[in-house]
Amino acid sequence: MRLTVGGVLVYAGMALLLVIQTARLVTMDQLWTDGVSVASVGLVAVSAAAALLFLTAVVTRQPLIEGDGPWFITMGWALLIALTALSFVISLSSSLASDEAVWVTIPAVFVPFWVRKLEESYREGVDEARRER
């Protein structure tokens, strides 16, 4: 099953938000006040990995849940959940304030499920329209 144009646009929007978040984390002065730390690099890496996952899904037009292709695409939802959990562990275990936390990864977890539901509804509507003709 390949993503429709709508699904690709939603995934591309999520990828854009994650790229913006990564850039925001890199340029955030409060994050780097103590120099380069494991927490700072970890948050940037988590955000960049989530963005890369969505970008890969956009380029290949493969959904991050129950699709065909490599494991990181078909199990993308699990990888997103793991990345979100990791970002919370990093944020909570360090002295980072809540506004420096990885804020986009929470909705990113729900995007693959939401897009799958939208695409299923679209395909059911197309099939129903074909049957009525």
C-alpha positions in Angstrom: 0.0 0.0 0.0 1.4 3.3 -1.1 0.6 6.7 0.5 -1.9 8.9 -1.3 -1.0 12.5 -2.1 -2.8 13.6 1.1 -0.8 11.1 3.2 2.4 12.3 1.7 1.5 15.9 2.4 0.7 15.1 6.1 4.0 13.2 6.4 5.9 16.0 4.7 4.4 18.5 7.1 5.4 16.4 10.1 8.9 16.1 8.6 9.1 19.8 8.2 8.0 20.4 11.8 10.7 18.0 13.0 13.4 19.7 10.9 12.3 23.0 12.4 12.5 21.5 15.8 16.0 20.1 15.2 17.2 23.5 13.9 15.6 25.2 17.0 17.4 22.8 19.3 20.7 23.4 17.6 20.4 27.2 17.8 18.9 27.2 21.4 21.4 29.0 23.7 19.9 27.6 26.9 20.4 24.0 25.7 24.2 24.5 25.2 25.0 26.8 28.2 26.9 24.0 29.9 28.7 23.1 26.7 28.1 20.0 24.7 26.3 17.5 26.9 24.9 14.0 26.3 21.4 15.4 26.9 21.8 18.2 24.3 23.2 15.9 21.7 20.6 13.3 22.5 17.6 15.6 22.0 19.0 16.8 18.7 19.7 13.2 17.6 16.2 12.1 18.5 14.6 15.0 16.7 16.8 14.5 13.6 16.1 10.7 13.6 12.3 11.3 13.7 12.6 13.8 10.9 14.7 11.4 8.8 12.1 8.6 9.4 9.3 10.8 8.1 11.4 12.1 5.2 12.2 8.5 4.2 8.5 7.7 4.3 7.7 10.7 2.1 10.3 9.9 -0.5 9.4 6.2 -0.7 5.6 6.9 -0.3 5.4 4.1 2.2 3.3 4.4 5.4 5.0 4.1 8.7 2.5 1.5 9.8 1.7 -1.8 8.1 3.4 -0.9 4.8 5.7 -2.8 2.5 9.4 -2.2 2.6 12.3 -2.2 5.0 11.6 -2.8 8.7 12.2 0.8 9.8 9.3 1.8 7.5 6.9 -1.0 8.4 7.7 -0.7 12.1 8.0 3.1 11.9 5.3 3.7 14.5 7.2 1.6 17.0 10.4 3.5 16.3 8.6 6.8 16.7 7.2 5.7 20.1 10.7 4.6 21.2 12.2 8.0 20.0 9.5 9.9 21.9 10.1 7.8 25.1 13.8 8.4 24.7 13.3 12.2 24.3 11.2 12.2 27.5 13.8 10.2 29.4 16.5 12.6 28.3 14.4 15.7 29.1 13.4 14.4 32.6 16.9 13.1 33.5 18.6 16.3 32.6 18.1 19.8 33.9 16.4 20.9 30.7 13.3 23.1 31.1 10.0 22.0 29.5 10.2 24.6 26.7 13.4 22.9 25.6 11.8 19.4 25.4 11.2 17.7 22.2 7.7 19.2 21.6 6.8 17.8 18.1 7.4 14.1 18.8 4.2 13.7 20.8 1.9 14.4 17.8 4.4 12.6 15.5 3.5 9.4 17.3 -0.1 9.7 16.3 0.4 10.8 12.7 0.9 7.3 11.2 -2.3 6.0 12.8 -4.3 9.0 11.7 -3.0 8.9 8.2 -3.8 5.2 8.0 -7.4 5.8 9.1 -7.7 8.7 6.6 -6.4 6.5 3.7 -8.6 3.6 4.6 -11.6 5.9 4.6 -10.5 7.3 1.2 -10.1 3.9 -0.3 -13.5 2.7 1.0 -15.1 5.8 -0.5 -13.4 5.1 -3.8 -14.5 1.5 -3.8 -18.1 2.5 -2.9 -18.2 5.0 -5.7 -17.0 2.4 -8.2 -19.7 -0.1 -7.0 -22.5 2.5 -7.4 -21.6 3.1 -11.0 
